[in-house]
Amino acid sequence: MIPMRTSSVFKSRWLALLWSAGILWFAYDVASSSEGAAGSGASANVTDATGAPVTSDDENKIGEALNAF
């Protein structure tokens, strides 16, 4: 999974910073590609467990229930 042994990565501070920057870049790239696919003009149809569409009234009920705690 990692192209080099992790024990050799963390012997050098600069190599560790470069390795962690690569991990962060990869995570950003993965997150931004999935976000771009969902927000690319396709409307998200949110449904509940029964398959019925969720209305704003349902959202308000959930919000009130969460505020009760």
N, C-alpha and C positions, 0 to 999 in steps of 0.2 A: 504494500500500500504506500509506504513512504520510500522514495528512491534511495535513501541512505539510512544507515542506522541512526536511531534517535540519540544514542549516546554520543555519536560524533557531531550531531547537530548542535547540541547544547554545550560543547566544549568552548565554542567561540560565541561571544555575545553578538557580534555582527551577523554571523551565520544564523543564529537563533532568531534575530530580528527579521532577517530576510525570509526565513522559513515561515515565521508567523505572519508576515505580510502576505506571503503567498496563500496561506490558509484563509486569511481575511478576504483577499481578492477573490478566491474561489467561492467563498460563502456569499459574498456580495453578488457575484456573477450568477450564481444559482438562484438567489432570492430575487434578483431583478428580472431574470428571464421568466420566472413563474409569475411574477407580479405583472409583467408586461403582457403575458398571454391572457390573464384574467381581465385586465383593464383595456384591452384592445378593441373596445367598441361592443363587445358581447355583453348583453345584459345578464346579470346573475339572477336566476330565479331561485329565491330562497324558499325552501319548503320545510314543513315540520316533519315529525316522525311518521305521520299518516300520509304524507305526500301532498297535503293541502298547502297552498301558498300562504306565507306569513304576511299578515297585514300590520299596519302601523298600530292598530289597537292591540294586537298580540304583543308587539314590542313594548308598548306602554305597560301592559300587565306584567310582563317580565321585569321591567324596570322598577315598578312598584313593589314587586315581590323581593327583589334584591335590596331595595332601600329599607325594607322592613327589618333586615338583620342589622 
